[in-house]
Amino acid sequence: MSLFGIAWRTIRQRLLTSGLTALSLALGVALVVATLVIGTVVTQAFKSGSGLGYNMIVGAKGSPLQLVLNSVYLVSKPIENISWGFYEEFLPAAARPDGVAGTFAGSVQTAVPICMGDYFRGYRVIGTSAAYFDRLTYGGGAPSGLPRWLAKLLGRTVAAAPPRSFAFADGRNFRDDEFFGGVLGSEVAEKLGLKAGDPFAPTHGADDGLVHDPFTVTGVLARTDTPVDRGVYVNMEGFYLQEGHAKPVEGMTVAKPAEQANGTPAPLPREQREVTAILVETVSLPGLPAELTAMALKTQINEGRDGQAAEPIREISVLLGLFVRPLELLLLLVTTLVVIVSAIGILVSMVGSSLERSRDVAVMRALGASRGQVLATVLIEAVILALGGGLAGWALGHVLVAAIGPLITTNAGVSATLLSAAPTAELLLVPFLIALAILAALMPALAAYRTDVAKWLG
């Protein structure tokens, strides 16, 4: 019989003890894998927002991080609104009613307004213009919608993709004159089973709030692997016409707008409009990156009283450095200690059976096995337990991530599935477990190595 066969027979003879030992190790590994995967998914999700076709967000005075989380990642609550007049300061002369370029127009390539506050079946509703999908771009993410690790395994390129225009898997973008048109992110359409032509009615402030007038899905976005996939985007003209969305202005009544000559509702007056944030792409001066223009524009805006400017990449880097990575390391340390305790269980299990093992070893030696073969058999037994428990724990860890995926999405806006992975760290677990098992089995292995044959067979 081979050394592996002998080790496997020993495990089977002590099936209950061996099974409990492998189970404890599996639970520890599952916690490690779940921690690694969730940490990786969160980090990649935040990084994916850095390539969304704009390098600055302008909103009300307050926390710049909250402004970024709300506007880019569709989590957290809006700070406050900014006036329509302030938004117009970012527009060129051709886009303003007075025909005069705004104060910041010379530094701006694209300025797209967004209005927030409504929900549709748990997803955020964003009022915006057709320019959101016509002029903005997105980047990052593995090709063909595959997870990065799987794309790499298949030999696909995993480098961040260059900026790409939004594409539609079904239908098209809404037009600015389609007041009640809307576009759904790929995740929203998939989870809710909606397609182009279907109606949907957002609710005010929360899922159980006032039900607004229905919009019609004009298109469903192709998957982007960015927070855009989790959004419901409606024409902001229709958004403004919903009850509770008009800004109260002294001397003006908030009433149902009259219809225009063509039968469509009249747009909300400028005085009663507000926006939650402005997504700004700054111009690039000849030979210089757009970031330099952004720095000057940010300083100019923040020195004023009307709003604040935040750079998404900078704010997310601060978030990752101060909170996400330290928390991930802390959780990883705790779960690693759990694995080490489980490895000690291997040691206790094998030491506890030392009496029975001594008799078996004496028989092996009497049958001609060398001390080295005896030592190898004990170590192989420990490695089998470690690999068995480790593989079971790896699978259990991914099942755990998939099970709590909806909870993670609800509270953090991050999508975690069974295929989510932290490939580099997970692969390092294999040699780590083997080394840990060998160390744990070293003491009983040496004891077996020194077994006195005459004593046990005399």
Secondary structure, DSSP 8 states (H G I E B T S, - for coil): --HHHHHHHHHHHTHHHHHHHHHHHHHHHHHHHHHHHHHHHHHHHHHHGGGSS-SEEEESSS-HHHHHHHHTSS-S-----EEHHHHHTTS-GGGSTTS---TTGGGEEEEEEEEEEEEETTEEEEEE-THHHHT-EE--S-GGG--HHHHHHTT---S----EE--EEEE----TT-TTEEEE-HHHHHHHT--TT-EE--EESSTTS-B---EEEEEEE---SSGGGGEEEEEHHHHHTSTT-S---TT-------B-TTSSB----GGG-EESEEEEEE---TTS-HHHHHHHHHHHHHHSSS-EEE-HHHHHHHHIIIIIHHHHHHHHHHHHHHHHHHHHHHHHHHHHTHHHHHHHHHHHHHTT--HHHHHHHHHHHHHHHHHHHHHHHHHHHHHHHHHHHHHHHHHH-----TT---HHHHHHHHHHHHHHHHHHHHHHHHHHHT--HHHHH-
